[in-house]
Amino acid sequence: MDRFVVRKVQASSSKTPEYVDVNTLPRDPGERKPISSYNPNQRDDIRRYYLAKGPFQPKLQTFKQTIIGGESRRFQASWYDTYKNWLEYSEAKDRAYCLCCYLFKDYYGNHKDAFVDEGFNSWNKKARFGRHVGQVNSIHNNSYKKCEDLVRKNQSIQSVFVKQSDKQKHEYRLRLSASIEVAKTLLSQGLPFRGHDESSDSLNKGNFLEILELLGRQSEELGNVILGNAPGNSKMTSPTIQLDIKHCFGEEVLKQIFEDLGDDVFSLLVDESSDVSKKEQMAVVIRYVDKYGIVKERFIGLVHVTDTSALSLKSAIDDLFSRYGLSLSKLRGQGYDGASNMAGEFNGLRALILKENPSAFYVHCFAHQLQLVVVAVAKKHGGVLRFFNTVACLTNVICASCKRQDKLRESQKNKLEEKKKNLEIEFSTGTGLNQELSLTRAGDTRWNSHYKTVSRLATLYDSIIEVLEYVEETSSNSTIITQAGGLIEDLRRYDFVFYMHLLTHLLDSTNNLSQSLQRKDQDLLNAMSLVTSTKHGLEDFRLESFPSFLETVNSFCDTHNVQMVNMDDVYINLRNPRKKTNMTCRHYYEYDCFNTVVDMQIQEFGNRFNEVTSELFTCMACLSPCDNFASFDIPKIIRLAEMYPCDFDEEDRRRLKVELTIYIDNLKGDIRFDNLDGLSSLARLMVETKKHHSFMLVYRLLKLTLVLPVATSSVERCFSGMKIVKSDLRNRIGDENLNDSCICYIEKELLKNVTTDDMIDRFQKMKTRREQV
């Protein structure tokens, strides 16, 4: 009796497995749990998920080798072509599996099969694949038939019970198509779907229902089958349906990206930022060369990370790669900012990836390094530091009041009209032409913010002084009056005007470089060339431009009634006027100010952009087509190939030496390859002229060079998109919903290519639907 009671207690204590998020299911077959371990009511959804993704078939450059019978054996990628409908390979366990038998193993009891349980790795016995398939009524063929029946719409039990007429199917298709088109429009604009009150008598039901209602008013046929005229259980407007449609759009966009990528190599760009609800989000972008030889940077996901340590980020990236079937062995570059958790040489994300793949070279974001150059100069030189402190105080005084900002805009408008009247000319208006300007704060982490601050200060100089005089006269706060008076004195000093013009010129140079570096198709060699050219421009400016620069400063002072300095007078240090300096004003402004600041800028360029002198970049420069392939050097290009052992084995390197000789002779004799401006143009032209088939090894090297990232500007743009999608009014949007919405909004170019038919097909296969089309 006791034993019976114990058994009953044990039996009643067993719990049904909980539901899982299908989007978190592992793709690698070696990491999957048995299908029987999932909730029975969710197993069909899990099967559909894996069938929609297809067999996991990573096409690695080289598969792991195993010693069998004294010989090295390994999995062959050609087996995918023979058994493409079911064969899977696990990178984690170096074993082969059968997708169909895994999904329906629970139908056949305790049947043991290496392709389902522990995995098959006897690579010397290729005939076992055929024996696994077996005869017509084998377990594998029956499982394969069950897979076909599961994805076939008319085979579901629900569709058998619910009989639909052709009219009902047509109406259902109309409703679903309308919901899909509305969702596509809202996703492309980053707009919210739902409203606070979606009841029938609400004046604002939300964008989704309002636009759907508008479409119904425009089309009588559609209006008769949607919203109130639709069956209560098939309106296609519920929040769950909206989320499913968003997810299908996201999957269709990602499908285009991964089809474009194929099995080619790529680079990884990663950064993290908090969203409006203070969740840390990691944005992931991949960079690759498409089949037309064009460099692409595509956003593939936003991952919520609770911890920003290198191990946590690496785990999140591994999960993302596993979900989308990407292989870390195909990674050839990493691009991050300089944060220690990302770029740490020993324990950062960069180091963790390099341990698994030594060919994934790291490049510090060039735009971020350029900002560090600007910040370093702003903090190290005393005169520049005092200048920016004055500007920060000025910004606080001007921007602290809406009234003062209105006064600034009004003064700017009046001066423009006065100028127009005096010169008797018409000023053009439009994008970037005579627009209202305001002072902006210079931030250490905001690219180009120092340039905007200084350039606007020079443009609004008279208007700013006019507003400060207004504040000094009208304010009742003695502190504000003192601040305004002190700022007027600072702005009218020669030193302030001198540094304002000097920094305007220096930051103008770095701003042009920054804009070029942020282009998505920018290649590393061109970026290095731009950095070098900017550095040479600064050197020339230092050596030759002080007289003309001084003339510009004096002209500004004369125009704006700023007291000028006689350069032949003895310089007096205002902090210690009694102490003799034994130098003229010209010596001070030229050597202690002008030359010192420019030298610091040049030195920072050399310290920050040290990649230019590394062996990898020196070898890559030999591929440049500029000046009719003037830098071409076969030994260095062979050395570059040796840095990629996974892409060039010993036989490839031997063939490459011969191919390079023919390549350079062929391209130098082809006038179409004259006057090319960089590697990107060379790769595109090689594809257009079909020469990438004739020189496959050289083109492979070109792609490896082009995939290396230049800047993380694409990731920063993703965060800008995230802030539009997840705003203060939408701060409770879920992580999966946010990810799908951001993918569609950021990659709207690909979103436009998604057809309604593809969406309906994916939507119907996603889960069992009540109605069929």
N, C-alpha and C positions, 0 to 999 in steps of 0.2 A: 504493500500500500504506500509506504514511504517513497519507494522508487517511482511509483506512478505519479505521485504528487510532485516530486522533483522534476520529472519529465514535463509535466504540464506547465510548471512555472518557467522552465527553460524555454519551452516552445512559445509561451506567451510573451517572453521578454525579447524575442527577435523582432527587429524593426524593418519595415520596408525601406529600401534605400531612398534617400532624398533626391529631389530633382537637381540637375546640374545645369550650368550655363553651357550650351553646346559650343559657344564661341571660344571656350577655354579648353576644349578637348584637344589632346596632343595629336599632331599629324604623324609623327614618327611611329611606325607600327610596333617598334620595340618598347615604347613607353606607354602603350595603351593598357587599360584594364580590360578584363574579360567583359564581353557584352552582357553577360548574365549578372554582373555586379551592379548594373544600373537599374533604376526604377522600371518595372515592367511596362508602365503606362508611357514611358518616355523612350523606350528602346527603338521604336520605329522612327521617331524624330532624330535620334542619334544615327541610325542607319542612313536616313536621308541626308544628313549632314555629310557623312563620309562619302556617300555616293555622289553628292553634288561636288565635293572637292576632287573626287577621283583618286586613283591609286597614288600613293606617295612614291614618286620616282625621281629622286635627285640624280642629276647627271653630273657627277663629280669629275674633276680632271683626272684623278687617280683614285681608285678604290683601295681599301686596306688589303694587304696581302697576308695570306695564311699559309704556313708550311704544311702541306698534305702529301704524304708519301715521299718526303725528301725534296719536294718541288714547291715553288711559290705559286699559289693559286689565289684568284680573287674574282669577285663579281664582275660581270661584263655588262656594260650599258646596252649592248646590242640585244640582250635578252628582253629588254623592255618592248622592242618592236615585235617580237614573237608573241609575247604574252602581255600585251599592253593593257588589256581590260582588267587584269586582276593582280599582276605581279607588283610587289612592293619591296623596297630595300630600306633597312634601318641603318642609319649612320651610327647611332648610339651603340648598337650591338653587332654590326657587320653581319647581318643575317637577312634572309629573304622571307617574305610572308605572302599570304593570299588574302586579299581584301574581302572577297565574297565569302570564303569559308569562315573568316573571323566574324563577319556580321551575323551569320546564321548558324554558328557552331552549336548554340544552345538547342537547336532543333534536333540534333543528332546524338543527344546523350553524352556518354563518356568517350566518344570516338576520339582517338589520338591521331594527331597529324602534326608533323614537324613544321609545316607551313602556317600553323595556327598557334601552337603552344610555345615551344622554345625557339622556333625559327630554324630555317634551313641554311646550312653553311658548308655543305660538301660540294665545293665549287668544281671538283673534278668529276662530278656525276651529273652532267647536264640532263641526262635522260630522265632524272627524277621529276623534272618539271612536267614532262609529258605524262608520266605515270600518275602524277598528282591530278591532272585533268581527268584522266581515265575515260571510261566508256560513257554512253549516252545517259545512263541512269546513275552515274557516280555521284558521290556527295558533293564534289566540286560543281558539277554541271547543274545539279538540283539547286545548290546555293546561288549559282549565277542566275538561274531562272527566277528564283525568288527576288533577287535584286532587281531584275527587269520588271517583275510584276509590281514591286513596291513603288518604283518611280513612275509607272504607267498610271495616268490619272484615272482611267476608267476601271482599274482593278481594285480600288479601295472599297472596303465594306460599306462605308458611308455613301459612296456614289451609287452602289447597288441598291441601297434602300431608298435613296432620294432620286427619283426619276425626274429628269428635266426634259422639257420640250425644247425644240430649237429656238423658239421665241424667248424662253427663260434664259437659255444660254447666251443669246444675243444681248439681252438686257443686262445680264450679269457682266458681260464683257464691256458694255458701255459704261456701267458704273465703275468698274475697276479701272478702265482706261482713263476716265475722268479724274479719279483719285490719284492715279499715277502722274498725270500731266500737272495737276495742281501741286503735288508734292515736288515734282521736278522744278517748277518755277520757284517755289519757296526755298528749296535747298540751294539753288543757284544764286539766290540773293541773300542767303543767310538769315532769313526771316523766321520768326516763331510760327508754329502751326496752330496751337490751341489758344483759346480765350478763357478769361476768368469765368464767364457765364456763357455756356453753350446751349442754354435752353431755347426752345422755339420762339419765345417772346423777347429774347435778348436783343438789344440794339447792336451789340458787337459780339458775335459768336466766335471770333478768332479768324485769323487769315485763311485757314484751310476751308472752313465751312462757308465763309463769306465769298471766297473766290469760286467755290463749287456752286454756290447759289447763283452767282453771276453767270457762270457758264450755262446753268439751267435756264436762266431767263433769255440767253442768247440763242439757245437751241431748244426747240419744242420737243424734239425726239429725246434729247438727253434729260430735259426737265421732267418728262413723264416717268422716268425710271430711277431718279435719284432722290435723296433726302426723304421727305415725307411721302413720296410716291413709291419708295422702295420697300421690299419686305423688311419687317422689323429685325430679322436675324441676318440680313444681307445688305446693310446699307453701305458697307465699305468705308465708313467714316470714323469708326471707333478709335480710341487712342492706341490700342494694340495693333490694329490694322495700319495705322500711320507709322508706328515704329517698325513694323515688318517691311513696309514699303521703303522707308529710309534705309534699313539694313540691306535690302535688295539693291538699291541704288549704289550704296557703298561697295557692295561685293562686285557689282558690274564695273564700277570704275577701277577697282583694284585688279579685276580680271584683265582689263585693257593694259594696265601698267605691267603686269607680270607676263602677259603675252608679248608685249613690246620688248621686255627685258630678255625673255627666253632663258637660255642656260648660260648666258654670258656673265662676265665679271662685272662687279659694281663696287661702289664705295658707299660708306655710311656717314651721314651727318646727323648729329644728335645734340640736343640741348634741352634744358628743363626750365620751366617757369610756372609760377602759381597762377591759377585762374581766379575769377572774381569771388568764388566761394572758398578761397585759400586752400585749394587742393593742388598738390605738386603734380604737374603734367609733363611728361617727356614726349617731345615731338621727334619723329623718326623720318628722315628723308633719304632716299637712295639716289645715287648719281651713276649714270651708265651711258653708253653710246648705242643708239638704236641702229636699225638695219640700214639707215640712210647716212650713217656717219655723223649724226647730229647728237651733241651732248644734251642729255635730259636730266633734270632733277625733279623727282616726283615724291610727293608726300604720301606715306603709306600707313601712318597710324599715330594716334595719340594715346599714350599709356599713362594711367594714374599710378604713380609710385609713392608709397608711404615713406620710403627712406631713400635718400639721394646718395648713399654710399656707392662706391664703385661696384661692389658685389651685387647690390640690389639692381642697379642699372643693367649690369651684365645679365642677370637672371631675367629681367623684363625683356631685354633684346632677344635672348635665346627663346623665350616663349613666343615672341612675335615672329621670329624666323620660323619656328616650328609650325606655327599656325598657318603661315602663308607658303610653306614649302621652300623657303630660302635656305641656302647652305652657307655656313660661315667659311667654308673652304673656297667659295667664290669671291670672298671679300678681298679687295685690293687697295683699299684706302680708308682712312678715318679722318674726319674733320670735326673738331670741337673747339670751344674757347679754352682759355688758359686755366680754368678751375682745376684744383688739385684732384678732385674726385674723377674728373674726366681725363685730364692730360698728365696725371702723375706718372713719372717715369718708372716707378717700381710697383705701386699698388693701385694706380688709377685704372679707369676703364680701358684706356689705351694699352696699358701693360697686360691686362687680362686677355684682351683679344690677341695681342701679339704673341702671347704664350701658345695659343692654339693655332694661330696662322701668322707666321713671320713675314708673309708677303703683304699684310695689311698695313702699309706704311701710314704713319700719322703725319698730318699737316695741321699746324696751328692756324686757325682762321686769320687770313691776311687782313681783313677789315677790322678785326678785333685788335690785332697787333698795331695797326695804323692808329687806332684810337688811343692805345697805350703810349704811342709816340707823342701824341698831342698832350695827353694828361701829364706825361713825365716832364715835358718842357714847362707846362703851366704850374708845376709844383716845385721845380728845382731852381728856377731863376727868380730872384727876389723881385725884380721890377715887373715881370710878367705875373707873378703871384699877387702882388699888390694891385695890378690892373684888374685881374679877375675878381679880387675881393671887392674892389670898388664897383665893378659891374654887378656883382651879386647883391650888394647893398642897394644899388640903383634899381635893380629889378624888384626888390622887395618894396621899395617906396612907390614906384610907378604902378606895379601890379596889385598892390594891396587894396586898391579902391577902383570900383567900376567907373566912378566919376573921373578919376585921373586917366584911366585908359580911354574913356570917351574923349577927354580933352586932348590926348595924344593923337587920336584918329582925326579929330577936328582940325588940329594944328597941321597935321600932315596934308589934309585935304586943302586947307587954305593956302599952304605954301605951293602946292601943285597948281592951284588955280592962278596964283600970283605969277608963277613961272610961265604958265601958259599965256597969260596976258602980256607979260613983258616980251616974250619971244615971239608972240603972235603965231603960234603953231598949235595944231591939234594933237593931243596925246591919245594913243591907241589904248583901248581897254580889252581885257580878255585874260586868258590863262597866263599868269606870270607877268602881266603888264600893268604897272601902276595900280597894284592891289593894295588894300589896307594892310599895314604891317604892325606888329606888336613886338615887344621885347620878349625873348625866351630865355629860360634859365639854361646855363651850361651844365650838363651832367656828365660825370666820368664814364658812365656806361651807355650813354645815348650817342650813337654814331652821328658825327657832323654837327652836334649841338653847339660846340664851341664856335664853329664857323658861322652858324646862323646868328648866334648872339653878337659876335663882333661885326659881321657885315651889316646887320640891321642897326647896330649902334651908330655906325658911320653914316648910314642913310638917314636916320632919324635924329641926327645930332642936334640940329637947331630946335626941332620940335620937343626933344627931351628937355633941353634947357628951359624952353618956354613953360613946360609943365612943372618943372622944379621951381621956377620963379612963382608960378601960380600957387603951388603948395606952400611955399615960404610966406606968401602974402596972406593967404586965406585960412591956413590951418590954425587951430586953437591949441594944438598940442605942442608944447615947447620942444619935446624930443624930436618930433617930426620936423619942426622948423629948423632945428640945429642940423639934422641929417640932410635936409634939402639944401641948406646953405653950404654945408661942407661938400656935398656932391657937386654943386655948381662950381665951387672953387677947384675941385679935382678935375672936372671935365674941361675947365679952361686953362689947365696947365699944359705946357708944351710936352712934358714927359708922357702925359696921358694920350695926347694926339699922336705922338711918335710911336708908342707901343700899339695903339689902335691900328695904325697903317701897317706897321711891321707884321703884326699877327694876322691882319686881313690878307696880306700877300701870302704868308706861309700857309695859313689855313685854306686859302683858295687853291693852292697847289695840292694839298692833301685831300681836299674835297673832290677834286677832279679824279684823283687816284681812287678814292673810296667808291665813287659812283661806278667807275670801270670795274673794280674788283667785285662789286655786288651783282654783276650780270650772271645769269644762270649758266650761259654757255662759255663763260670765261675759262681758258685753259691755263695751266700752271706756268708754262713757259712765257706766255704773253703777260701774265701777272708779274712774273719776275722781271720781265723787260720793262714794264711800266714802273715798277718800284725803282729800278736802276735809273730810268730816265728822269723820274722825279728827283732822285738824289742828285743826279748830275745838274739838273736845273737849279736846285738849291745851292750847289757849289758855285755855279756861274753867277747866281744872284749875289752871293757873298763877295765874290772877287771883283765884280764889275759894276754893280748896280747901286752902290751907296750914293753917289752924286745925284743920279736921277731920282732915287727914292727920297733923298733930302729935299729936293726941289718940289716933289709932290706933297710932302708934309708941310713945307713952308707955304705953298699955294693954298692948301686947306686952311692953314692958320690965318692967312690974309683974308680969305673969303668969309670966315666965321668969326673974325675979330678975336683971335687967340694971340696973346703976346708971344712973339717969336724970340728965339735966343740967338745972340751973336756968336757964331761958332769960333770966332777968334778970341773971345773973352776967356778969362780964367774960370774954370768950372768950380762952383761952390756947392758943397754938399749941404743941403738944407737941414739935414739932421745934425750936422756938426759944422756950422758955418765958420767957426773960428779956426778950424784946422785947415791948413793949406793942402790942396790936392796936387799941386804942381802939374796940372794938365789943363789943356784947353777944352772948351765945350765940344769941339769937333772930335778930339781924341776920345772923350768920354762916350759920346753918342755913337761913334763909329766902332770903337774897339770894345768898350765895356757893355754896350747895349746891342748894337746891330750884329757885330761879328760873333759875340758870345751866344746870343739866342740862336742864330742860324747854325753855328757850330754844334750846339746842343741838339738841334733838330737833326742834323746830318749824322751825328754820333748815335743818336737813338735809332735812326734808320738802320745803321750798320749792326747795332746790338740786337734789335728786334727781328730783323729779316735775315737771320743767319742761315736760313735754308738755302739761300742763293749759292753759297759756297760749298754745300755738301756734295758728296760724290754722286748721289742719286740724281740731283738736279743738273749737275754738270754733264752727266751722261745723257740725260733727257734733252738737253739743249742741242745735242748733235743731230737730233731728228728735225730740227727747225728748218722749214723751207725758205726762210727769209734770205734775201740777197742771193737768190739762185743756189740755195743749199750750201752757203759759205761755211757753216759750222759742221758739216757732215764729217764724221770721224768713225770709221768702221771698228777699230779696237774698242772705243768707248761704248759704242752701241752693243757690241758683243758683251762687254762688261755689264751693261744694263740688263741684257737678257739673263745673265748669270744671277742677278738679284731676284729673279722670278723663277726659282727652280720648279715650281708646280706648273708653270706654263711653258717652259723650255727645258726639255731634257738634253742630254749630251748630243743625241742625233740631231735635234732641232737646232742647237747652236752651231753644229758643223754645217748644216744646210743653210743657216742664216747668213754665214759669212759669204757663201757663194751668191745667195739671193741678193744681198746688199750691193754687191758689185754690179749685178745686172740692173737692179732697181735704180741706182743713182744715174747710170748711163741712160736708162730709158726715160726717166723723168726730166733730166736736163735737156734731152733732145726733143721734149714735147712742149710746145709753146703755151699750151693750156696751163702748165704748172709754173709759168713765169709770174713774178710779182705777187706771190701768195703772202698773206700777212700773218700766218700762224698755223698751228697744228690743226685747229678746228677746220679751217678752210682746206687744208691738205686732205684730211680724212673725208670730208664731204665730196671733194673732187675725185678722190680715188674710187669712191662708191659710184659716182656718176659715170666715170669712164671705165668701170668694171675692172680697174687695176687691182682692187683689193682681192680679187680671185687669183691674179697672177703672182702677187707678192703677199701671200697670206701671213707669213711670219712677220714681215715688216708692219703690216696692218695690225697684227695682234699687239705689237709693241706700241703702235700709235694709240690703240684703245687703252692700253694699260697706263699710258701717260695722260690721256684725256680724262680718265675716270677719277684721277686724284683730285680731291676737292680743293677749292681756292678759298672760299668764304662760306660761313654758315648763314648767309643772308636769307636763303630759302627757308631755313628753320625759323628765323626771326619773323619772316612773312607769315608763317604758319601760326605763330603766336598772335600776330595781329588779326588773322582770320578767326582764331579761337575767341578773342575778346569781342568780336562782332557776333559770333554765334552764341556764346555764353556771356550774356550781359547781366546787368544788375536785375533786370526784370525776368531773366531766365536763369537765375543762379541755382536752381534745383535740378537742372537737366542731368540725367544719368550719364555715367561714363561711356557706356556703349552707344547711347543716343548721341552724345557729344562727338565721339569718334566718327560715327557714320556721317553726321552733319558736317564736320570739319573736312572730311575727305571729299565730300560732294562740293562744298563751297570753295575749297582751295583748288581742287582740280576740276573746276567748272568747264574747262575746255574738253575734258574727257566725258563729263556728265552730259554734255550736249550730244555726244555720239551714242548714248544709250537709247535704244529703240523701245517703244512700248511693247512690242512682241517679246523681246528678250526679257523685259521686266515681268510680263504676265507669266511667261514660262518659269522663271525663277521663283516668282511669288507662289505659284501653284505647287511647285516641287518642294517648297520650303517646309510645309507640313500638310496634313490632311485638311482639305477645305470642304466646306459644306456643298459648295456649288462648283461646277466644272465649266470650262469654256470650250 
